[in-house]
Amino acid sequence: MLKTLITTVAVALGLLASNGAIAQAPAVQSVNIADVKPDGNSSGNAKADASADANYLKQSNGERAQVQPGNNAPLWRQVGQGVAGYSSLPVTQAPEAGVLIQPTVQYPGSRVTNAGEAWRQVRNQWLIPYGMAFICIALLACAILYFGVGKLGKVHPETGLMIERFTPVERAAHWANAGAFVLLALSGMTMAFGKTLLLPLMGTTLFGWLAYALKNLHNFVGPLFAVSLAVIIVIFVKDNIANAADFFWLKKLGGLLSDKQIPSHRFNAGEKGIFWWAVTIPGIVVVGSGLILDKLVPGFGDMRGEMQITHRSTWPAPCG
């Protein structure tokens, strides 16, 4: 009994002593990390502030470690500037393996930042909204022309006489290329504009499956478009060379504002313009960019900057 009493009194005295020590301890105060200065050394003298050195921002990572151990700011500053570090991968296989962040640039329409972020800003702030608006304007113009002017040409009574304007080979090449273009355009626009237009309506799961399916469709239809485009260029290039009659057709706007038919050869100036500026040249750009992005062009497309340039070059083609 006496032993238990002594133990209880000792514990109580210990608690009272600890409470007094806690009451006398200074309260913890918050402080701005920028205001923290180095501690004094063993002799009681204060260390010099490393950041006060005039060459502080020019120090290498090794020099910084001597005055501020654990401060790797020089290393990450170089990483942010696009400096290439060491990589054991062969340069021929991975030329940018040692580059974590691309160098600082400023593209038209972007602020000064690294190249990857600059490309993202150009795409999201310019290409996506203005590309979408351009496509809508083009569709609206076609609708106004169709419903306002109507079909061109006069309706003549059928005589039973049929004239073959295009051979079976020409028709097959045309529809193969046109079908491939429509599939590529739909899948490409879904990947470009789908996050803005379709994702809020379909939800993440359904849109994810749709984008995945269209991406694979895009990859498989691409070769068909490339081959059919080459066939179309070879077949029709001889009939799409400009001549003197095309200037007269352009002068009269092809009879668009009148009821008269303007004579032309097999293809008029408008059709020739479509052949060169809406089919041939944009088609070659699209096919070439696809080959580069699929890494089928030796010596080009292995760098991130080259892929970004290639990606940008494909945007005007569908709009054309």
C-alpha positions as CSV (number, residue, x, y, z in Angstrom):
1,M,0.0,0.0,0.0
2,L,2.8,2.4,0.9
3,K,4.7,1.5,-2.2
4,T,1.7,2.4,-4.4
5,L,1.2,5.7,-2.6
6,I,4.8,6.7,-3.2
7,T,4.6,5.8,-6.9
8,T,1.5,7.9,-7.3
9,V,3.1,10.9,-5.7
10,A,6.2,10.6,-7.8
11,V,4.1,10.5,-11.1
12,A,2.1,13.5,-10.0
13,L,5.3,15.5,-9.2
14,G,6.7,14.5,-12.6
15,L,3.6,15.7,-14.4
16,L,3.7,19.1,-12.6
17,A,7.3,19.6,-13.5
18,S,6.8,18.8,-17.2
19,N,3.8,21.1,-17.4
20,G,5.9,23.9,-16.0
21,A,8.7,23.3,-18.5
22,I,6.2,23.3,-21.4
23,A,4.7,26.6,-20.1
24,Q,8.1,28.2,-20.0
25,A,9.1,27.0,-23.6
26,P,8.9,29.7,-26.3
27,A,6.1,29.4,-28.7
28,V,6.9,28.2,-32.3
29,Q,6.6,31.1,-34.8
30,S,6.2,30.9,-38.6
31,V,8.9,32.5,-40.8
32,N,9.4,33.2,-44.5
33,I,12.0,30.8,-45.9
34,A,13.5,33.8,-47.8
35,D,14.3,35.5,-44.5
36,V,16.2,32.5,-43.0
37,K,19.9,33.1,-42.8
38,P,22.8,30.6,-42.3
39,D,23.5,29.4,-38.7
40,G,26.7,30.5,-37.0
41,N,29.7,28.2,-37.0
42,S,31.4,26.5,-34.1
43,S,33.5,29.7,-33.3
44,G,30.3,31.7,-32.9
45,N,30.8,33.7,-36.1
46,A,28.0,34.0,-38.6
47,K,28.4,32.4,-42.0
48,A,28.3,34.6,-45.0
49,D,25.0,34.4,-46.9
50,A,25.7,32.3,-50.0
51,S,23.1,34.2,-52.1
52,A,24.9,37.4,-51.5
53,D,27.8,36.2,-53.8
54,A,27.8,38.2,-57.0
55,N,28.3,35.0,-59.0
56,Y,25.6,33.1,-57.1
57,L,23.4,32.6,-60.2
58,K,26.4,31.6,-62.3
59,Q,27.5,28.8,-60.0
60,S,27.6,25.2,-61.2
61,N,25.9,22.5,-59.3
62,G,29.2,21.5,-57.8
63,E,30.0,25.0,-56.6
64,R,26.5,25.4,-55.2
65,A,26.9,22.2,-53.2
66,Q,29.9,23.6,-51.4
67,V,28.0,26.6,-50.0
68,Q,24.5,25.2,-49.9
69,P,24.5,21.4,-49.8
70,G,21.4,19.9,-51.3
71,N,20.6,22.9,-53.4
72,N,20.3,21.6,-57.0
73,A,18.9,24.8,-58.5
74,P,21.8,25.1,-61.1
75,L,21.1,21.6,-62.4
76,W,17.4,22.2,-62.9
77,R,18.0,25.6,-64.3
78,Q,20.1,24.0,-67.1
79,V,17.4,21.3,-67.6
80,G,14.8,24.1,-68.1
81,Q,17.0,25.8,-70.6
82,G,17.2,22.6,-72.8
83,V,20.8,21.7,-71.9
84,A,21.5,18.1,-72.9
85,G,22.6,15.8,-70.1
86,Y,24.3,12.4,-70.3
87,S,22.4,9.4,-71.8
88,S,23.8,5.9,-72.5
89,L,21.4,5.5,-75.5
90,P,23.0,5.9,-78.9
91,V,22.5,9.3,-80.5
92,T,21.4,7.6,-83.8
93,Q,18.5,5.9,-82.0
94,A,17.6,8.6,-79.4
95,P,19.1,12.0,-80.4
96,E,17.2,13.8,-77.6
97,A,17.5,11.2,-74.9
98,G,19.5,13.6,-72.7
99,V,17.1,16.5,-73.1
100,L,14.3,16.6,-70.6
101,I,12.8,20.0,-71.5
102,Q,13.1,21.7,-74.9
103,P,14.9,25.1,-75.2
104,T,13.1,28.4,-74.7
105,V,11.5,29.8,-77.8
106,Q,8.6,32.1,-78.8
107,Y,6.3,31.0,-81.6
108,P,3.9,33.4,-83.2
109,G,0.9,33.5,-80.9
110,S,2.8,32.1,-77.8
111,R,4.7,33.6,-74.9
112,V,8.4,33.0,-74.3
113,T,8.5,29.5,-72.9
114,N,9.9,26.1,-73.7
115,A,9.2,24.8,-77.2
116,G,6.8,22.1,-76.0
117,E,4.6,24.5,-74.0
118,A,4.8,27.1,-76.9
119,W,3.5,24.5,-79.3
120,R,0.7,23.6,-76.9
121,Q,-0.3,27.3,-76.6
122,V,-0.3,27.8,-80.4
123,R,-2.4,24.7,-80.9
124,N,-5.0,25.3,-78.1
125,Q,-5.3,29.1,-78.5
126,W,-5.0,29.5,-82.3
127,L,-5.2,26.4,-84.4
128,I,-8.1,24.7,-82.6
129,P,-10.5,27.7,-82.2
130,Y,-9.7,29.4,-85.5
131,G,-9.5,26.1,-87.4
132,M,-12.9,25.2,-86.2
133,A,-14.3,28.6,-87.1
134,F,-12.8,28.4,-90.6
135,I,-14.4,25.0,-91.2
136,C,-17.8,26.4,-90.0
137,I,-17.5,29.4,-92.3
138,A,-16.6,27.2,-95.3
139,L,-19.7,25.0,-94.7
140,L,-21.9,28.1,-94.3
141,A,-20.6,29.5,-97.6
142,C,-21.3,26.3,-99.4
143,A,-24.8,26.2,-98.0
144,I,-25.5,29.8,-99.0
145,L,-24.2,29.1,-102.5
146,Y,-26.2,26.0,-102.9
147,F,-29.5,27.3,-101.6
148,G,-29.1,30.8,-102.9
149,V,-27.8,30.1,-106.5
150,G,-28.7,26.5,-106.9
151,K,-27.1,24.0,-109.2
152,L,-25.1,25.4,-112.1
153,G,-26.0,24.5,-115.7
154,K,-29.3,24.2,-117.5
155,V,-31.6,21.2,-117.5
156,H,-31.8,19.7,-121.0
157,P,-34.2,17.0,-122.0
158,E,-32.6,13.6,-122.1
159,T,-31.9,12.3,-125.6
160,G,-30.6,8.9,-124.7
161,L,-27.1,9.7,-125.9
162,M,-24.5,8.9,-123.2
163,I,-21.0,10.4,-123.3
164,E,-18.3,8.8,-121.1
165,R,-16.4,11.6,-119.4
166,F,-14.4,9.5,-117.0
167,T,-13.1,6.0,-117.5
168,P,-13.7,3.2,-114.9
169,V,-10.1,3.6,-113.7
170,E,-10.5,7.3,-113.2
171,R,-13.7,6.9,-111.3
172,A,-12.2,4.2,-109.1
173,A,-9.2,6.3,-108.3
174,H,-11.4,9.3,-107.5
175,W,-13.8,7.6,-105.2
176,A,-11.0,5.7,-103.4
177,N,-9.2,9.0,-102.8
178,A,-12.4,10.8,-101.8
179,G,-13.5,8.1,-99.4
180,A,-10.1,7.9,-97.8
181,F,-10.1,11.7,-97.5
182,V,-13.5,11.8,-95.8
183,L,-12.4,9.1,-93.3
184,L,-9.1,10.9,-92.6
185,A,-10.9,14.2,-92.2
186,L,-13.5,12.8,-89.8
187,S,-11.0,11.0,-87.6
188,G,-8.6,13.9,-87.7
189,M,-11.2,16.4,-86.7
190,T,-12.4,14.1,-83.9
191,M,-8.9,14.0,-82.5
192,A,-8.5,17.7,-82.9
193,F,-11.9,19.1,-81.9
194,G,-13.4,16.1,-80.1
195,K,-12.2,17.1,-76.6
196,T,-14.0,20.5,-77.0
197,L,-17.2,19.4,-78.8
198,L,-17.8,15.7,-78.2
199,L,-16.2,14.9,-74.8
200,P,-18.8,17.0,-72.8
201,L,-21.7,15.3,-74.7
202,M,-20.4,11.7,-74.7
203,G,-18.4,11.4,-71.5
204,T,-14.9,10.1,-71.1
205,T,-15.5,6.4,-71.6
206,L,-17.4,6.5,-74.9
207,F,-15.3,9.3,-76.3
208,G,-12.1,7.4,-75.3
209,W,-13.2,4.3,-77.3
210,L,-14.3,6.5,-80.2
211,A,-11.0,8.4,-80.4
212,Y,-9.1,5.1,-80.1
213,A,-11.0,3.5,-82.9
214,L,-10.7,6.5,-85.2
215,K,-7.0,6.8,-84.5
216,N,-6.4,3.3,-85.7
217,L,-8.7,3.9,-88.7
218,H,-6.7,7.0,-89.4
219,N,-3.5,5.0,-89.5
220,F,-4.8,2.2,-91.8
221,V,-6.6,4.5,-94.2
222,G,-3.6,6.7,-94.7
223,P,-1.7,4.4,-97.1
224,L,-4.9,4.1,-99.2
225,F,-5.1,7.9,-99.5
226,A,-1.4,8.1,-100.4
227,V,-1.6,5.5,-103.2
228,S,-4.9,6.8,-104.6
229,L,-3.5,10.4,-104.6
230,A,-0.5,9.3,-106.6
231,V,-2.7,7.6,-109.2
232,I,-5.0,10.7,-109.4
233,I,-2.0,13.0,-110.0
234,V,-0.6,10.8,-112.7
235,I,-3.9,10.3,-114.5
236,F,-5.2,13.9,-114.4
237,V,-2.1,16.2,-114.4
238,K,-2.1,16.4,-118.2
239,D,-5.6,17.8,-118.3
240,N,-5.0,20.4,-115.6
241,I,-2.3,22.5,-117.2
242,A,-3.4,26.2,-117.4
243,N,-4.1,27.7,-120.9
244,A,-5.5,30.9,-122.4
245,A,-9.1,29.8,-122.1
246,D,-8.8,29.6,-118.3
247,F,-8.2,33.4,-118.1
248,F,-11.4,34.1,-120.0
249,W,-13.3,31.6,-117.7
250,L,-11.9,33.4,-114.6
251,K,-12.9,36.8,-116.1
252,K,-16.5,35.7,-116.3
253,L,-16.3,33.9,-113.0
254,G,-17.3,30.7,-114.8
255,G,-20.8,32.0,-115.4
256,L,-21.6,32.0,-111.6
257,L,-23.4,35.3,-111.8
258,S,-25.2,34.7,-115.1
259,D,-27.2,32.0,-116.9
260,K,-24.6,31.6,-119.6
261,Q,-22.2,28.6,-119.8
262,I,-18.6,29.6,-120.3
263,P,-16.8,27.3,-122.7
264,S,-13.7,25.4,-121.4
265,H,-11.7,22.3,-122.1
266,R,-12.1,19.0,-120.2
267,F,-11.6,20.9,-116.9
268,N,-12.3,24.6,-116.4
269,A,-10.1,27.0,-114.4
270,G,-12.0,26.4,-111.2
271,E,-11.6,22.6,-111.4
272,K,-7.9,23.1,-112.2
273,G,-7.5,25.3,-109.2
274,I,-9.1,22.6,-107.0
275,F,-6.9,19.9,-108.5
276,W,-3.7,21.9,-107.7
277,W,-4.6,23.8,-104.5
278,A,-7.1,21.5,-102.8
279,V,-6.0,18.0,-103.9
280,T,-2.4,17.8,-105.2
281,I,-0.4,20.2,-103.0
282,P,-2.2,19.8,-99.7
283,G,-2.4,16.0,-100.4
284,I,1.4,15.8,-100.8
285,V,1.9,17.8,-97.6
286,V,-0.4,15.5,-95.7
287,V,1.2,12.3,-97.0
288,G,4.7,13.7,-96.4
289,S,3.8,14.7,-92.8
290,G,2.3,11.3,-92.2
291,L,5.4,9.5,-93.4
292,I,7.5,11.7,-91.1
293,L,5.4,11.2,-88.0
294,D,5.4,7.5,-88.7
295,K,9.3,7.7,-88.8
296,L,9.4,6.5,-92.4
297,V,11.6,9.4,-93.6
298,P,15.3,8.7,-92.7
299,G,17.1,11.5,-91.0
300,F,14.1,13.7,-90.2
301,G,11.4,13.5,-87.5
302,D,13.4,12.1,-84.7
303,M,13.6,15.4,-82.8
304,R,10.6,16.9,-81.0
305,G,11.0,20.2,-82.8
306,E,10.8,18.5,-86.2
307,M,7.7,16.6,-85.2
308,Q,6.1,19.8,-84.0
309,I,6.9,21.6,-87.3
310,T,5.5,18.6,-89.2
311,H,2.3,18.6,-87.1
312,R,1.8,22.3,-87.7
313,S,2.2,21.9,-91.5
314,T,-0.8,19.5,-91.7
315,W,-3.3,22.1,-90.4
316,P,-3.7,24.2,-93.5
317,A,-4.2,21.2,-95.7
318,P,-7.7,20.1,-94.5
319,C,-8.9,23.7,-94.5
320,G,-7.9,24.0,-98.1
